[in-house]
Amino acid sequence: MVNKLIANMSLDESLIGININWTKYFPTVALIHRHLENVTEQLNGWVDNPLQQSPKLIHEINKTACEIKSNADVLVVIGIGGSYLGAKAVQDALTPYFGLQENGVEVLYVGHNLSGTYMKQLVNNLNNKEVYINVISKSGETMETMLAFRVLRNYMKDRYGNAHENRIIVTTDAKSGHLRKIADQNQYRTFAIPSNIGGRYSVLTPAGLLPIAAAGINIDQLLVGARDATIHFKEVQVERNMAYRYAVIRYELYKKGFQMELLACFEPSLAKLQEWWQQLFAESEGKEQKGLFPSSICYSTDLHSIGQFIQDGSPILFETMLHFNEVDMDYFLPIEGRDEDALNYLTYKSFNEINAVAKEGVTAAHADAGVPIIQIHLKKLDAYHLGFLLYFFMKACAMSAYLLKVNPFDQPGVEHYKIKTLELLINSVVYKS
């Protein structure tokens, strides 16, 4: 069945290789839907967030982005996980491969690793450039983020003196947390992450919107797409809600013994979108020894690396193929008089046309090998359709987790690693002293 949507988006489930009794899911999906739509739930704020965004807030974000673009060469975003992946995903998807987006500033990311080499080279790269900082953390307790903020905050003080305060923007909880306290004490400008929205669901809040706007991307169009998706995916009937259909298909394949989902894209600029999707589903579902392992692949590049395994290896995975049918730029193959490379049969075909044929070939080959394939089609790779897609994945992910009977909004495993790392660091300091 192909489900057509208002956003020129469709779900093709014709190659999943299984029959699903949709009727049996009606009561379960309806129950979960009502729970998700309950705005009083602790972390359900993202569900209606695109509809509730204040025009004043969006104006302030766009105004701040314009200030950054007028006064800086680079915006350094400090954050990890949901505090940077969403913004980076949209930025990479919608900016040129080489150079900057028109009317955009260079946006760099730090605080998502503990590499001293990365930090040193980033700081060196900032010399001779005008800089703004946007640190993003709801709690202000994430080690990677706060270590990077300490380094860059001192860098900004040394470089700009008292004027550094105007160049540091803090995105954090509205009322509490270490970062809120630092911002208030130093009079740093702030944007609030709603307390009822978790990090990996926060791309459509100031956590994602300010860096995206600074990169030169139209956040108004991004939000229009997300708002349309919010309205559309309020449909309770699973047969008419593509996000819920995707969730049920994943769950059915999981019950059939599949252990991994590959999100396959055909445009390299979508690599960070895939990473955002991986975090969203891994942290939401991977609990209590349950859940699919989310991974990603970029074609045709990866056909020449792990494509062989997908085709003929252990039958542990299925693919979700993401297609954007229109992209802004293309390149046509020139004619070669002597045809030394034997490619003249493709003369006057464009790379995108050849890529489209490759998509068909990959799909057919993998389907022949028995790999279940879900296909998601969107009309165009632009801000509107990307906003629609981001919301689609969030709604589908929450439904998927609840079908597994796990909480989509906590991450106990992540918290455990933080505790263990802190214990080791404290012990190392005590031992040395």
N, C-alpha and C positions, 0 to 999 in steps of 0.2 A: 504493500500500500504506500502511496506517495501522498503526503499531507501538505497541501499548499497553504502558505501563510501570507498575511498582509505585507510582510517585510520582504517579499520575493525570496522566501526561504522555504526549503522543503526537506523532508526526511524520507529517504528511500530505504525501506526495510526488505526489499525483494530478495536480497542475497544473504539474509541471516541464516538460512538453512534450517530453521525450526518453525514449527507451528505454535502459536501462542493462543491460549484460550483467554481472550481479553475479558470476557464476561466475569470470570472468577476474580479479576482484579478490581472490579467496580467498587465494592464496598471498602476495600483496604485503601485504595488510592483516594477515595472520597474522604475517608477518615483522616489520612495524612494531610490532604489538602486543607481541610478545616483547621488542623493544628498549625500548619504553616501560615495560614491567613490570620491566625489569632495574634493580633499586634501586641497583646499583653505578654506574650512569651518573651523570655529574657533576651534572646539573641535573634529574634525574628525581624529586627528593624530594617534589614536590607530588603525584605519582601516588597514593601511599599515605598522605599526610600526614593526611587526615581520620580514617583508621583508627588512626593512631599518636599522635594528640594526647594528651598526658598529662592525666589528670583534675586533677592538681596544677596544671599550667599554666593550664587553663581556670578553675580556682578562683581562681588568682592574678589572672588578667585580670578576672574578675567582681568580685573584692574591690577591685582598683584602680579599676575603673569606679565602684563604689559610693562609694569615697573621693572621687573626683572630683565625683560628683553631690552629695555631702554638703558639700563645701568650696568648690565653684566654681559660678559662673554660666555659664562658658563654657570649653570645651576648644578650644585652638587646635592644629590638626594641621598640621605643617610637612612637606611632601613633594610629590613630583611623579611623574607616571606611575603605575606600579603601587603606589607608596607612598602614594597618596591616592585614586586612581580607584575601586578596589574598595570601600573604606569609604564613600566618598561615594555610590557607586551603590546600595549596600544602604540607607544612611541615607535617601536621597531616595525610594527605592521604598517604604519601610515607615514613614515618618513623615508626619504631616499636612502638607498644602500650606501651611497657615497655623498657626503656632504650633509647639510642641514635642511630641514623643512623651511620653505619660504616663510618669513616672519616668525622664525623660531630661534631659540637659543640652544647652545649645546647643553645637553643634560647628561651628567655622569652619575654613576651610582657607586656607593661605598657602604660599608657596614653590613654587608651580606656574606662576609667571609672573615677569616682571621689571618690572612696572609700579610706579613710585614712587607713583602716585596710589592704587593698590590698597593698598600697604603703609601709606601715611599714614592712609588712612581706616580701615583695620583697627586700627591702633594707637590711633587716636582713639576707636574703638568700644569698646575694652577699658577705657577709663577708667570708673570707678565700677562695675566688675564684678570679681568674684573670678575669677582665671584660673589654669588649668593649661596646660602646654605638652606636646605629644607630638611630638618630632621623629623622622622616619622616613627612614632612608637606610642601605642595606646597606654602602656603601663610605665614606660621609661625604665624598665628593668631588664630588657633584652641585652645580653652582654655584647654581642657583635655590634649592635647599633650604638650603644652608649660608649664603648671604647673608641669607635670612630668619631663620635661627636666630641669626646674630650679632646682628641687630636685636632680636629678641624676647628673647634671652638677656640682653642689656644692659637691656632694658625691665624684665624680671623682677628683675634685681639691684637696679636703682634703686628699684623699687617695694616689694620684699619683703625686701631685704637678705639676710642669711645664710639666711633661711627660704625663699629662692627655690629652694634645692636640692631641697626636698621637693615642689616644684610642677613640676619638669621631669622628664619621663619620656622616655628614649631607647630607640628601637627600631632595632637595628642588628645587625651581625654579632656572633657570640658571642665572637670572639677578636681580630679585626684590624680595621684601618681607622681613619681620622681621628676618626670619631664615637665609636667604641669607646674610643679614647685619651682624648678629651675627657670622656666619661662616667666613666671610671675615675679620672681625675685630680681630678674635681670631685664624685665620689661621687654622681652622679645615678643614680636608679633605672633599670634597664634590662630590656628584653625582647629576646630574640634572634630574628632571622630565620634560619632554617636555612640553612647555607651551600650546600646542594644545591637550593635553591629560588630561582628568579629573580624579579625584582620583579613582572612582570605576571602571575605565577602565585602571588602571595603573599597574596591576599585572605583565605585561610582560615588564615593564620598570625597572630601578634600584630600584624603590620603593619596588618591589616584589623580584626581582632577587637576590639582595645581601643577604637578610636574607635566602632565599631559598638555595643559594649556601653555605652559612655558615652552614646550617643544614646538609650539606652533600649530597644534591640532585643535580643531573646532569642537570644544566640549559641549556646546549647545546641541550640535547634531548627534554627538555620542549619546547625550541624555535623551534626545527625542527617540532614538532607536530603543534605548532602555525603557523609556516610558511606554512605547508601543508594546514592547515585550511584556511589561508588567501587566498591562491590561489584557493582552491576549492570553497569557498563561494563568489568568484567574479562572479559566475554564476548568470545571471540576471533572468533566467526563474524559476519561483517559483516551478514548478513541478520537477526541477532538483536541487534545493537548499534546503537542509534539514533545515538549519537555518531559512529560510523564510517560509517553510512549518510549522515548529513549531510555528512561530510567528502568522501565519494566523489561525492555529487551535486554539490557545489561544484566539485570537480575536473573532473567531466565537463562541466559548464557552462563552466568556464574553457577547456577544450580545444575547445569549440564556438565560442569567440570572444567570450564575454561577459567584460567587463573590470571590472565593478563589481557588488558585492553591497550592497543596501540592507537594513538591518535595520529593519523597520517595526513600530512599536508604536502602541497606541491609548490609552495612558494617559500623560499628561505627566510623571508621577513617574518614568518609566523612562528619561528622557533621559540621566542619568548612567550607567545600566546600559549604554546604547547606546555611550557614550563609552568605558567600560571594554572592551566588546566590540571597538570599533574599534582601541584600542591593542593588545589581545591579538592580533588577527589581523594588523594592519598590521606590527607589530614582529616577529611570528613568521614571516610569509610573505613580506614585501616585500623580497626579496633577489635578487641575480643577475639583475636585470631580469625577475623573475617575480612572480606573485601577483595576486590580485584586489584592487581598491581597495575597502576597507570604508567604507561611509558609512551614515548613518541618517536616519530620517524619522519624524515623529510625526503620526499621523492623528487627527482630521480636519484639524488645523491646516494641515499642509503640502499638503493637497489644493488649497489656495487659494494656493500659492506655486509649488512645482515639480511638483505633481501633473500639470499639463499635459504636461510633458516626459516623465514616466514613461509616460503614456498614449500619447503620439503622437510623442515625440522619437526620437533615435538609439537603435537597438536594442542598447545596450551593457550593459544591466544586468538583473539578476534580483532578486527580492525574497524575503527571509525574513521572514515575518510571525509576530510573537510575540503569542500570545493568553493572557491570564489570564482564565479564565471566570468567576471570582468575585472581587469586590472588596468591602471591608467596608461601604462607604457608597454611598448612592444618593439621588436626588432625583426626585420625581414632578412632572410638569407639571400645574399647577392649571387648572381650568376657567375660561374667560372668557366672561361672559354675552353680550357683543355680538360675540364672535369677530372683533374688528377685525384681528387678525393672521392669520386664517384657519388657525389651528393647533388648533382644537378637536377635529379628527379624531385628534389625538395625546393627548387628555386622558386622564389616569390612566396613561399610559405613563411609564416612568422614563427618565432620561437614559442609564442603562446599557443598557436595552432598545433605545433608539434607536441607541446606539453599536454594539450588536451587529448591528443591521440594516445600519448603515453599513459595518461590516466585511465583511458579505456582498456589499454593493454594490460596494465598492472591489475586492474579490477578483475578482468576476465581470467587472467592467469591465477590469481589468488583464489578466486571463486572456484575455478576448476580443481584447485588443490584442496578444497574443502574448508577454506578459511571463511568463517562468517564475516560478512561485511555490512556495516551500517554506513549509509552515505548521507551527509548533510550538505545541501547546496544553498548558497546565498548568491544573490544577483551580482553584488559588487563588493570589492574590498575598499570600503570607505568608513567614515566615522559612524554613520547611521547604522549600517549593518553590523559593524563590530559591537556597538552598544547593544543591539538586539541579541547578538550571539553571546556576549558576556552574561547577560541576564538569563538567557536560555540555559546556559551551563550551570549557573548557580541554582536555578529552580530545579533542574534535573538532578543535580548533585544532592540537594537536600532530600528529595524524594527517594533517591537511590539509597542513601544512608538509612532512612527510616524503614525502607523495605527490608534492610538487613537487621533492623531493630538495634541500631547504634545511634548515638547522639552525633548529629552532623557538626555540632558547634564547639566541641571541646577537642583537646589534643593532649591526652595524658602522657603519651609516649614522648612527646617533645618536652613536656615539663620534667619528665624523669631524667632526660639527658642534661637538662639545665642544672638540676639538683646535683647530679654526679659530677659534672664539670666544676661547679662551685665548690664542692667538697674537696676535690683534688687541688684546686687552686689555693684554697685556704690552708690545706695541709702542707702544700709546697712552701708557702710563706712562713708558716709556723716552723717548719723543719729548718729552713734557712736561717731564721732568726735565732 
